[in-house]
Structures are given as C-alpha cells and as structure tokens.
Amino acid sequence: MDTASGEITLYDLIAWEPRIRSFAPSPESQHWRSLTTLDVDWVVSARSSQPMLPTLRGGELIVLPDRIAREIGVGFNALVRELASQSIAGVLTDYRGEPDTNSPVAVLQIPTIDNEIERDLNRLMTTGRRQALLKTAELDQVIAEAGARGSRPSELVDRLSQTLGLPITVLTPGSTVLFTTASSRDLPQTNSDAWVRASLRNGYTVWLGPVPPNRHALARFSIPHVRDALQRALDSNAHMAPRGNARAIALRELLLEPIGTDPDRLARKALNAGVPPDRSLRVALSHAETQETFVRRSLQQLGDVLEAGEMNTHRLWLVASRANVPAYGRLGTPGVGWLALSAPVASASELPAATREASYIGQLMERTLIPAGAIAFDDTGALGVHGLLYDGWGSDEQRAYRDQHLGSLLANDSRGLLIETLGVYLDQQGSQSHAADALGIHRNTLSYRLRQIENSLPLRLDDARNRLTLHVAIAIQRMM
C-alpha cells in the first residue's frame, strides 16, 4: 500500500483488539476502502438520550450498541447512514443483524460492548501511538549516527531494518531489487496491506514488509523517516560516484558482467558507477579507428554519453536516454571503422545482454557480413537474416547445423579457399560470372572449384533451396 498518514487506523484497532472484525461495507461496494487508509483519532460512545453524541471534530470511531439503536427506534442500518453524514472514521457495534453491504461508512463488529469499551480502545490507541513515536525517535537517532559516519545506502538499509525489526526493500525504476533485508519469497507485492511503501526520486521506491498487522502503525509512522534518510544516502552516493577514468572502469566492469548475473548485483554496481536511474540505456561499441568526435556526435543524438573503457581494442560506451529514442536515421556514417549499438534496455539488469548485442553487430561489420556503418540492433533491416541467427550465436545447435551441411568441406579445405569460394558464389545468388569477378579469378577456375565443392557436399548447388541452406551454414561459419 502507499504511505498513509502517521495516525492510528481501523486496521490497527482490529490488529490490537482481536475481538473486532470488519462488518461492512463489502469489498465490492462503491464505498469500500482499505481499513489501512481510515484514520481514527478517538473513540466516543453513542447514547439513547439527547444529545446522542458529543461534539465531533472528525475522525471518531462511534461505539453504537445494538440496544441504543433499538431504544432510539431507528433501524440500525438507517442510523449508520445518518451518522455517515458526519466526518467519522466508522462505527463499532455488537449488532448481529444483516449488515448493509453498501454501507457508506466502515462498520466494525465486536461480540459484546461493555461500559469500558470506549476507555479501553482509547487507551489502546494512545499506547500504540506512543510506542510508534518512541521507535521513530530511536530510528532518527540511528539515522543521525549513520549520516555522521557517511554510511552507504546498503549499510543504512541494514541498520534501519534492524532497528525497526522489519524487512526493508529498495526497488529501482525497473522494479529490480537494489537493496533488501527480506528473503526472496517476501519481496514486495503492490496490492497487499502487508507492505508499506514510499516513493523516492528518480523512480526508486522503498518498501517495508511484510509487516505483521499489529506492527502496521509502526511501519506507517516510520516510512517517512526511512524514505528521507535513504534519499539523502542515495543523493550522497550519486555525488560520490566515480568520475573520469575511474567511472569508465566501473562502467566497463558492469557492461562486461556475464549474462545471467544476479540482477540485484547489477543494480548495485550501476548505482555505484553513477548510471542515471529511470533511463532507457544502450550499449555502444566503436571500432578502434573510428573517430571519437563522430562517435560522440552520433550517440548524443540518442542521450547522455558515458565512456566505458575498451573491449578487445574497441571502445565501449553507455548511452542513457530519458525516452526510448529510435536510432534509425540518426547516427550518420563513420568515415573509418564502424559503430555498433544495442537495442534500448529499461534497466541495468539487461546491460550484459545489451553488450552482447553490440558485440554481435560489431563482429558482423568487422567480418564484412553486413556493410560497415553505424547500426543499432533494433534496425532489423540492416541486420537481415543475421537478426534471426542472433539468439543461437555461438551455440552448439548452430555448430551442429554448420557441421551437418559443411563439415566434409571444412575437413578437406585446410586453407579455407573452397569455403571462401562457396560463400562468394552464394553471395552472388548463384551467378558464376559475378562470383568469378568478385573473386578475381577466371570462370573456368571457378567452375573447377565448384566441382570440388559439390564432391565434398551432400547437396547440389543448382537447387535454390540447397543454396539457401548452405548460405545459412556459411553465415554461421563466418560468425564463428
């Protein structure tokens, strides 16, 4: 649930006094509201004599015994509707008749009402409020000490959780766990009263929970203090994030994490590396000889550009955009080398996969499988059939496909001359004259090589379907 005011609610009363239960309205009613959102300031009792109630200030829980309704001579449900015209929190009764399931005000039921019920419930609320305030005062002391020590956000979360005796979870804008003291089975559930949450800047949220019902008031009183302390810690962490070369090193370590790395670990590394939250992210890889001015100018069309060191002599970059900006038509053409980009991703947990996408495109251009330029993974037209082959890139399945159709040729072609010839021939759509020109050889030489190739393959080259099969196998071989 979202943060309620730091007051006692009907939900708390039911948790502290187990004899009380919710009576009406039903959850299907237009008047239904979660009891966690219904603040109660005080408990007052109705009387059969005039005035029926003392002067009300709003937020009272009215104790309405069934006998009072009978003595007044008004039907119970009608009397509740009359009381609902005032700003009360609800009605507590021992009425056992049929409740109005569409009651305009919350109705609670208790088996019996005695003369002490008003005093007992007010004492219960006063004690609960005092205990919550004492605990928040203790919490503020812990927060002040942590601030004086310059505690990092993760350390602060642990200290606050220990002090409250409640799990705390911080989620990123993409709902990845940044920090938590809860077990994996106890992570936040949006539509549950067992969690209390508050929003931080940049799309982060902090959650307390799961919270036992009898500690719900403590969670609500505490959440503003937890929120403000964590926001200060996150702001301080952002201010202390590495700059320059140190930041590039931190980003490189993040981008080169293996696919499948724990998302929580990636979220923390992104925070410590100063990756802007609540942004659309792309990984870019530029050829070692591509001019930096071109790379920066192109990437700035998409968002903020961060250097991330090197990868196999090429340069890594991270682009953070406030919106999902399409790359197609924005990047220009490098004079030398190439620029490869991933598709946009929504959170740091997807960055290793984005790095793989950029690497794949870079390798395609490096091996002239697609024309060199500035290409993003979401530009499906530029990738062509290689977009379909990406998921299995380097897999045993693709190796098996290649070996099934090219294995015998690979085994008999130690210099790779015949594989190259077959690839060019297929690139030229089976045209011998065009293939001979592309290879710079006489057509008779090409014919001789093609006969050698056919003798090593189980497929005939004059069949268009066979050429397609072999072309896919050649594409896999080239990528490997």
C-alpha positions as semicolon CSV with decimal commas, in nm:
position;residue;x (nm);y (nm);z (nm)
1;M;0,000;0,000;0,000
2;D;0,103;0,361;-0,046
3;T;0,203;0,560;0,257
4;A;-0,088;0,662;0,479
5;S;-0,074;0,941;0,736
6;G;0,113;0,871;1,056
7;E;-0,205;0,803;1,251
8;I;-0,382;0,506;1,402
9;T;-0,623;0,336;1,163
10;L;-0,915;0,099;1,189
11;Y;-0,679;-0,170;1,059
12;D;-0,461;-0,117;1,368
13;L;-0,755;-0,142;1,608
14;I;-0,859;-0,474;1,459
15;A;-0,499;-0,599;1,488
16;W;-0,468;-0,488;1,852
17;E;-0,815;-0,598;1,962
18;P;-0,871;-0,940;1,802
19;R;-1,240;-0,949;1,904
20;I;-1,315;-0,678;1,647
21;R;-1,377;-0,766;1,283
22;S;-1,478;-0,574;0,975
23;F;-1,855;-0,593;0,920
24;A;-1,938;-0,364;0,624
25;P;-1,919;-0,243;0,353
26;S;-1,821;-0,537;0,134
27;P;-1,512;-0,509;-0,092
28;E;-1,746;-0,500;-0,393
29;S;-1,922;-0,187;-0,263
30;Q;-1,861;0,154;-0,416
31;H;-1,795;0,281;-0,061
32;W;-1,533;0,020;0,029
33;R;-1,190;0,148;0,133
34;S;-0,897;-0,039;0,280
35;L;-0,902;-0,011;0,660
36;T;-0,534;0,084;0,644
37;T;-0,639;0,419;0,494
38;L;-0,908;0,505;0,750
39;D;-0,754;0,711;1,030
40;V;-0,923;0,714;1,369
41;D;-0,845;0,992;1,617
42;W;-1,065;0,895;1,909
43;V;-1,342;0,661;2,023
44;V;-1,675;0,802;2,150
45;S;-1,994;0,626;2,255
46;A;-2,346;0,697;2,135
47;R;-2,630;0,744;2,386
48;S;-3,003;0,697;2,357
49;S;-3,067;1,034;2,525
50;Q;-3,008;1,372;2,366
51;P;-2,753;1,471;2,259
52;M;-2,684;1,130;2,111
53;L;-2,316;1,219;2,056
54;P;-2,076;1,478;2,194
55;T;-1,946;1,746;1,958
56;L;-1,747;1,570;1,686
57;R;-1,427;1,706;1,532
58;G;-1,390;1,438;1,267
59;G;-1,213;1,105;1,264
60;E;-1,402;0,949;1,555
61;L;-1,499;0,583;1,583
62;I;-1,857;0,576;1,712
63;V;-1,946;0,296;1,956
64;L;-2,307;0,215;1,868
65;P;-2,451;-0,073;2,074
66;D;-2,746;-0,253;1,920
67;R;-2,959;-0,171;2,225
68;I;-2,906;0,202;2,162
69;A;-3,039;0,171;1,808
70;R;-3,341;-0,021;1,939
71;E;-3,407;0,232;2,216
72;I;-3,391;0,522;1,967
73;G;-3,636;0,334;1,749
74;V;-3,446;0,373;1,424
75;G;-3,327;0,077;1,221
76;F;-2,958;0,006;1,270
77;N;-2,857;0,049;0,906
78;A;-3,061;0,369;0,877
79;L;-2,889;0,505;1,187
80;V;-2,547;0,422;1,041
81;R;-2,635;0,610;0,722
82;E;-2,736;0,911;0,933
83;L;-2,406;0,901;1,125
84;A;-2,215;0,874;0,796
85;S;-2,319;1,230;0,712
86;Q;-2,055;1,340;0,964
87;S;-1,678;1,301;0,923
88;I;-1,645;0,990;1,133
89;A;-1,392;0,708;1,091
90;G;-1,651;0,436;1,133
91;V;-1,897;0,262;1,362
92;L;-1,831;-0,015;1,616
93;T;-2,133;-0,227;1,712
94;D;-2,248;-0,555;1,860
95;Y;-2,539;-0,565;1,615
96;R;-2,596;-0,917;1,486
97;G;-2,849;-0,850;1,218
98;E;-2,798;-0,831;0,844
99;P;-2,544;-0,554;0,767
100;D;-2,580;-0,309;0,480
101;T;-2,310;-0,437;0,244
102;N;-2,313;-0,099;0,068
103;S;-2,276;0,099;0,391
104;P;-2,133;0,449;0,326
105;V;-1,907;0,418;0,630
106;A;-1,694;0,140;0,776
107;V;-1,879;-0,076;1,027
108;L;-1,685;-0,293;1,275
109;Q;-1,838;-0,564;1,490
110;I;-1,747;-0,689;1,838
111;P;-1,931;-0,970;2,023
112;T;-2,025;-0,759;2,327
113;I;-1,998;-0,394;2,425
114;D;-1,948;-0,309;2,791
115;N;-1,916;0,021;2,973
116;E;-1,536;0,015;2,948
117;I;-1,504;-0,028;2,570
118;E;-1,457;0,342;2,495
119;R;-1,187;0,385;2,758
120;D;-1,011;0,059;2,665
121;L;-0,993;0,140;2,296
122;N;-0,872;0,495;2,357
123;R;-0,603;0,361;2,590
124;L;-0,507;0,106;2,324
125;M;-0,469;0,380;2,061
126;T;-0,275;0,608;2,295
127;T;-0,033;0,329;2,386
128;G;0,013;0,225;2,023
129;R;0,077;0,583;1,912
130;R;0,327;0,641;2,195
131;Q;0,519;0,321;2,117
132;A;0,537;0,410;1,748
133;L;0,664;0,760;1,828
134;L;0,928;0,624;2,067
135;K;1,051;0,383;1,799
136;T;1,068;0,660;1,536
137;A;1,271;0,870;1,782
138;E;1,512;0,577;1,814
139;L;1,513;0,548;1,437
140;D;1,603;0,916;1,399
141;Q;1,900;0,863;1,631
142;V;2,023;0,572;1,418
143;I;1,978;0,785;1,104
144;A;2,177;1,072;1,254
145;E;2,462;0,839;1,355
146;A;2,467;0,676;1,011
147;G;2,477;1,019;0,846
148;A;2,767;1,129;1,064
149;R;2,961;0,817;0,961
150;G;2,874;0,864;0,594
151;S;2,712;0,520;0,571
152;R;2,642;0,392;0,224
153;P;2,278;0,318;0,128
154;S;2,319;-0,059;0,172
155;E;2,458;-0,013;0,524
156;L;2,179;0,229;0,612
157;V;1,913;-0,017;0,494
158;D;2,059;-0,286;0,721
159;R;2,070;-0,053;1,024
160;L;1,717;0,076;0,974
161;S;1,581;-0,275;0,926
162;Q;1,750;-0,396;1,245
163;T;1,617;-0,102;1,442
164;L;1,259;-0,145;1,324
165;G;1,262;-0,523;1,322
166;L;1,103;-0,505;0,977
167;P;1,239;-0,603;0,633
168;I;1,325;-0,311;0,402
169;T;1,349;-0,332;0,024
170;V;1,456;-0,063;-0,223
171;L;1,348;-0,114;-0,585
172;T;1,488;0,054;-0,896
173;P;1,261;0,222;-1,153
174;G;1,255;-0,111;-1,339
175;S;1,144;-0,295;-1,019
176;T;1,481;-0,466;-0,974
177;V;1,586;-0,512;-0,613
178;L;1,858;-0,261;-0,529
179;F;1,884;-0,348;-0,159
180;T;1,678;-0,576;0,061
181;T;1,680;-0,739;0,402
182;A;1,381;-0,958;0,308
183;S;1,400;-1,314;0,183
184;S;1,336;-1,380;-0,185
185;R;0,988;-1,513;-0,110
186;D;0,899;-1,197;0,083
187;L;0,959;-0,932;-0,184
188;P;0,702;-0,653;-0,229
189;Q;0,351;-0,715;-0,353
190;T;0,179;-0,398;-0,469
191;N;-0,179;-0,491;-0,381
192;S;-0,124;-0,614;-0,028
193;D;-0,170;-0,448;0,309
194;A;0,136;-0,638;0,429
195;W;0,365;-0,381;0,263
196;V;0,400;-0,008;0,320
197;R;0,586;0,193;0,058
198;A;0,707;0,542;-0,023
199;S;0,842;0,691;-0,345
200;L;1,196;0,823;-0,380
201;R;1,324;1,048;-0,656
202;N;1,422;0,913;-0,997
203;G;1,168;0,634;-0,982
204;Y;1,309;0,441;-0,684
205;T;1,070;0,307;-0,418
206;V;1,128;0,190;-0,061
207;W;0,910;-0,082;0,091
208;L;0,866;-0,201;0,448
209;G;0,734;-0,552;0,474
210;P;0,596;-0,795;0,503
211;V;0,454;-0,618;0,810
212;P;0,254;-0,810;1,073
213;P;-0,086;-0,644;1,128
214;N;-0,002;-0,546;1,489
215;R;0,306;-0,352;1,364
216;H;0,137;-0,175;1,076
217;A;0,115;0,152;1,267
218;L;0,488;0,140;1,338
219;A;0,558;0,090;0,966
220;R;0,340;0,385;0,867
221;F;0,487;0,614;1,132
222;S;0,839;0,511;1,028
223;I;0,820;0,514;0,649
224;P;0,863;0,895;0,607
225;H;1,179;0,882;0,821
226;V;1,314;0,582;0,626
227;R;1,231;0,749;0,294
228;D;1,405;1,078;0,376
229;A;1,713;0,905;0,517
230;L;1,750;0,679;0,214
231;Q;1,702;0,968;-0,026
232;R;1,985;1,159;0,141
233;A;2,205;0,848;0,130
234;L;2,129;0,791;-0,240
235;D;2,197;1,157;-0,320
236;S;2,527;1,139;-0,133
237;N;2,617;0,817;-0,314
238;A;2,546;0,981;-0,651
239;H;2,764;1,277;-0,553
240;M;3,046;1,038;-0,460
241;A;3,014;0,827;-0,777
242;P;3,345;0,788;-0,964
243;R;3,436;1,035;-1,235
244;G;3,662;1,023;-1,540
245;N;3,873;0,712;-1,583
246;A;3,753;0,558;-1,257
247;R;3,395;0,581;-1,379
248;A;3,489;0,428;-1,716
249;I;3,648;0,134;-1,533
250;A;3,337;0,086;-1,316
251;L;3,109;0,101;-1,621
252;R;3,328;-0,145;-1,813
253;E;3,306;-0,394;-1,525
254;L;2,929;-0,353;-1,527
255;L;2,886;-0,396;-1,903
256;L;3,114;-0,699;-1,919
257;E;2,935;-0,891;-1,645
258;P;2,824;-1,235;-1,771
259;I;2,468;-1,272;-1,892
260;G;2,268;-1,426;-1,609
261;T;2,444;-1,230;-1,335
262;D;2,218;-1,165;-1,037
263;P;2,005;-0,857;-1,127
264;D;2,043;-0,722;-0,773
265;R;2,422;-0,725;-0,810
266;L;2,394;-0,542;-1,142
267;A;2,159;-0,281;-0,993
268;R;2,405;-0,208;-0,711
269;K;2,701;-0,187;-0,950
270;A;2,504;0,052;-1,171
271;L;2,423;0,271;-0,869
272;N;2,788;0,279;-0,760
273;A;2,904;0,353;-1,116
274;G;2,669;0,650;-1,137
275;V;2,440;0,511;-1,409
276;P;2,145;0,753;-1,425
277;P;1,829;0,583;-1,296
278;D;1,494;0,580;-1,471
279;R;1,657;0,599;-1,816
280;S;1,649;0,397;-2,135
281;L;2,000;0,254;-2,185
282;R;2,202;0,141;-2,488
283;V;2,548;-0,011;-2,506
284;A;2,765;0,104;-2,796
285;L;3,089;-0,038;-2,934
286;S;3,305;0,163;-3,171
287;H;3,589;0,042;-3,394
288;A;3,934;0,136;-3,269
289;E;3,992;0,359;-3,573
290;T;3,653;0,534;-3,571
291;Q;3,692;0,900;-3,478
292;E;3,577;0,980;-3,126
293;T;3,417;1,305;-3,243
294;F;3,190;1,110;-3,479
295;V;3,102;0,858;-3,208
296;R;3,011;1,124;-2,954
297;R;2,819;1,334;-3,201
298;S;2,617;1,032;-3,318
299;L;2,544;0,896;-2,971
300;Q;2,444;1,237;-2,837
301;Q;2,150;1,221;-3,077
302;L;2,017;0,945;-2,851
303;G;2,102;1,068;-2,500
304;D;2,379;1,127;-2,248
305;V;2,705;0,956;-2,345
306;L;2,934;0,784;-2,091
307;E;3,274;0,630;-2,172
308;A;3,314;0,270;-2,057
309;G;3,672;0,177;-2,146
310;E;3,778;-0,081;-2,403
311;M;3,670;-0,424;-2,519
312;N;3,905;-0,621;-2,746
313;T;4,082;-0,299;-2,859
314;H;3,747;-0,137;-2,945
315;R;3,580;0,128;-2,729
316;L;3,274;0,077;-2,511
317;W;3,009;0,342;-2,443
318;L;2,688;0,370;-2,246
319;V;2,403;0,591;-2,369
320;A;2,131;0,699;-2,123
321;S;1,814;0,848;-2,270
322;R;1,512;0,999;-2,097
323;A;1,292;0,841;-2,362
324;N;1,321;0,543;-2,594
325;V;1,473;0,733;-2,888
326;P;1,496;0,529;-3,213
327;A;1,847;0,512;-3,357
328;Y;1,749;0,457;-3,719
329;G;1,830;0,760;-3,934
330;R;2,009;0,949;-3,655
331;L;2,362;0,809;-3,648
332;G;2,530;0,916;-3,972
333;T;2,813;0,724;-4,141
334;P;3,166;0,699;-4,000
335;G;3,450;0,780;-4,235
336;V;3,655;0,492;-4,096
337;G;3,554;0,186;-3,899
338;W;3,206;0,130;-3,756
339;L;2,974;0,199;-3,465
340;A;2,754;-0,079;-3,323
341;L;2,468;-0,023;-3,078
342;S;2,240;-0,250;-2,877
343;A;1,866;-0,214;-2,870
344;P;1,744;0,005;-2,581
345;V;1,700;-0,166;-2,243
346;A;1,499;-0,047;-1,944
347;S;1,731;-0,134;-1,655
348;A;2,087;-0,216;-1,556
349;S;1,994;-0,583;-1,519
350;E;1,977;-0,603;-1,900
351;L;2,312;-0,434;-1,973
352;P;2,521;-0,755;-2,014
353;A;2,272;-0,874;-2,277
354;A;2,290;-0,531;-2,443
355;T;2,670;-0,559;-2,456
356;R;2,632;-0,893;-2,633
357;E;2,402;-0,732;-2,893
358;A;2,652;-0,453;-2,964
359;S;2,936;-0,707;-2,985
360;Y;2,737;-0,917;-3,231
361;I;2,677;-0,626;-3,466
362;G;3,040;-0,516;-3,434
363;Q;3,155;-0,864;-3,529
364;L;2,920;-0,875;-3,829
365;M;3,069;-0,550;-3,959
366;E;3,423;-0,650;-3,866
367;R;3,387;-0,962;-4,083
368;T;3,206;-0,769;-4,360
369;L;2,894;-0,981;-4,315
370;I;2,695;-0,659;-4,322
371;P;2,814;-0,323;-4,457
372;A;3,019;-0,119;-4,211
373;G;2,844;0,188;-4,072
374;A;2,658;0,299;-3,761
375;I;2,399;0,029;-3,690
376;A;2,173;-0,047;-3,392
377;F;2,044;-0,392;-3,302
378;D;1,684;-0,277;-3,337
379;D;1,746;-0,183;-3,701
380;T;1,618;-0,515;-3,834
381;G;1,656;-0,408;-4,196
382;A;2,032;-0,364;-4,159
383;L;2,079;-0,699;-3,984
384;G;1,880;-0,907;-4,232
385;V;1,897;-1,281;-4,174
386;H;2,165;-1,229;-3,910
387;G;1,895;-1,097;-3,680
388;L;1,735;-1,442;-3,685
389;L;2,067;-1,611;-3,610
390;Y;2,149;-1,393;-3,308
391;D;1,981;-1,598;-3,034
392;G;2,184;-1,906;-3,123
393;W;2,511;-1,717;-3,184
394;G;2,798;-1,949;-3,088
395;S;2,562;-2,222;-2,970
396;D;2,608;-2,597;-3,008
397;E;2,293;-2,603;-3,221
398;Q;2,442;-2,364;-3,476
399;R;2,771;-2,556;-3,481
400;A;2,577;-2,876;-3,542
401;Y;2,387;-2,712;-3,831
402;R;2,711;-2,587;-3,984
403;D;2,884;-2,924;-3,945
404;Q;2,588;-3,113;-4,089
405;H;2,598;-2,914;-4,413
406;L;2,962;-2,802;-4,438
407;G;3,153;-3,049;-4,222
408;S;3,301;-3,260;-4,501
409;L;3,403;-2,949;-4,697
410;L;3,567;-2,793;-4,390
411;A;3,759;-3,115;-4,328
412;N;3,903;-3,114;-4,683
413;D;3,973;-2,741;-4,713
414;S;4,268;-2,667;-4,486
415;R;4,338;-2,326;-4,647
416;G;3,972;-2,220;-4,649
417;L;3,985;-2,148;-5,023
418;L;3,679;-2,357;-5,112
419;I;3,471;-2,222;-4,822
420;E;3,553;-1,867;-4,934
421;T;3,462;-1,954;-5,294
422;L;3,131;-2,111;-5,189
423;G;3,047;-1,809;-4,975
424;V;3,109;-1,560;-5,256
425;Y;2,920;-1,777;-5,504
426;L;2,618;-1,785;-5,272
427;D;2,650;-1,410;-5,202
428;Q;2,618;-1,358;-5,578
429;Q;2,297;-1,561;-5,581
430;G;2,448;-1,848;-5,778
431;S;2,585;-1,632;-6,063
432;Q;2,918;-1,781;-6,176
433;S;3,021;-1,476;-6,376
434;H;2,957;-1,238;-6,087
435;A;3,127;-1,474;-5,841
436;A;3,436;-1,508;-6,065
437;D;3,459;-1,128;-6,091
438;A;3,421;-1,087;-5,713
439;L;3,694;-1,344;-5,650
440;G;3,919;-1,206;-5,926
441;I;3,959;-1,547;-6,094
442;H;3,882;-1,695;-6,436
443;R;3,540;-1,851;-6,475
444;N;3,698;-2,188;-6,560
445;T;3,885;-2,175;-6,230
446;L;3,557;-2,106;-6,053
447;S;3,389;-2,399;-6,230
448;Y;3,671;-2,631;-6,122
449;R;3,639;-2,515;-5,759
450;L;3,260;-2,558;-5,763
451;R;3,301;-2,918;-5,883
452;Q;3,539;-2,981;-5,593
453;I;3,289;-2,824;-5,356
454;E;2,999;-3,037;-5,483
455;N;3,210;-3,351;-5,448
456;S;3,254;-3,267;-5,077
457;L;2,891;-3,177;-5,007
458;P;2,572;-3,383;-4,984
459;L;2,375;-3,106;-5,161
460;R;2,359;-2,997;-5,525
461;L;2,432;-2,627;-5,593
462;D;2,184;-2,598;-5,881
463;D;1,890;-2,622;-5,638
464;A;1,782;-2,283;-5,493
465;R;1,667;-2,444;-5,168
466;N;2,004;-2,610;-5,124
467;R;2,178;-2,278;-5,184
468;L;1,966;-2,116;-4,910
469;T;2,054;-2,396;-4,666
470;L;2,424;-2,364;-4,746
471;H;2,412;-1,984;-4,730
472;V;2,281;-2,003;-4,370
473;A;2,555;-2,254;-4,286
474;I;2,815;-2,020;-4,442
475;A;2,676;-1,729;-4,238
476;I;2,720;-1,933;-3,919
477;Q;3,073;-2,029;-4,020
478;R;3,165;-1,667;-4,088
479;M;3,031;-1,555;-3,749
480;M;3,237;-1,819;-3,578
